[in-house]
Amino acid sequence: MYKQAWKRMLEAKHSVIVSHVHPDGDTLGSALALYDALTNAGKKVTLYNASKELPLCYDFLPNFAKIKYTLPKEFDLVISCDCSTFDRLKIPQGNYDIVNIDHHLTNHYFGTIDVVIDHFSSAGMVVYELLKANDILMSKTCASCLYTAIADDTGFFLYGDMDALTFAIVSQLVKCGANPKEIASKVKRRESLAKIRLYGYMLNHFDLHENGTIATIIFDKASLEATGAKRHDTKNIVNMLRSIVNVTIAIMILEEKEGGYKISLRSKDFNVAQIALAYHGGGHKTAAGFEVALCDPTILRNEIVEKIKRMKAL
Ligand SMILES: [Mn+2]
């Protein structure tokens, strides 16, 4: 599968590497690592992300500035990184093949070639194994991108299905030139003031349910505007609520600019992917999400809490 995927990438005339909308370090790091490997192999490659504004904490990644938000006119291959559904790519259907590289339990296997390893904690690990299986030399650039991908999707080694393989890979990446201290300080120690103010809003407005085991926060447009926060500042902010000693599940409901709501579910152990699936979303056991069109966020919140209660009772 790794060999077949790499072969298809080498056969392509022009590949577009797509990271998912509202990108994180895993999707961007995986895409940029593949960009490095494929351009080193002499291939014509374009980086694409549908979001006009990319999170700036990843701006240190090599070739970050080359990510475009428009698609080239002609391409024959799409390489999807860290996307569980075709919808996450935000590209039109067309006459091209797809190599689907992912690690989500809920992946829809939409690729011509699917390289989906659902017990890996990041897409970065899948890319690493793909390059290794094809004996591709790991450059410092590539190692830094993959280290960022793996570190970011585990909250810098706090959560996710980490095992000996995760650390064996990370160790190899450090040997190849990735600098853990530098990457950690670039990603984790350059928060916007607006994001810190958003934490302040969250800590003053969250609710507890079910004996303090479920924590919820609703961000409406007004609360975002009041702090000056951008949508990407809300990413993973709900993890702080999950870290409360008695909390087992934390839920964020975010009102989108364009209307509708984005719901992020986090747990210590409970399978929140099954809640997300019930609303046609997806994700992992302890981190999942979904979107809904117009609704009353408080009614939705109560409905989700009820669903969790029922699932726990089973
Ligand atoms: Mn990921």
Residues whose N, C-alpha, C, O or C-beta is under 5 A from the ligand:
A	BS01	MN	D26 D82 S122 A123 D153
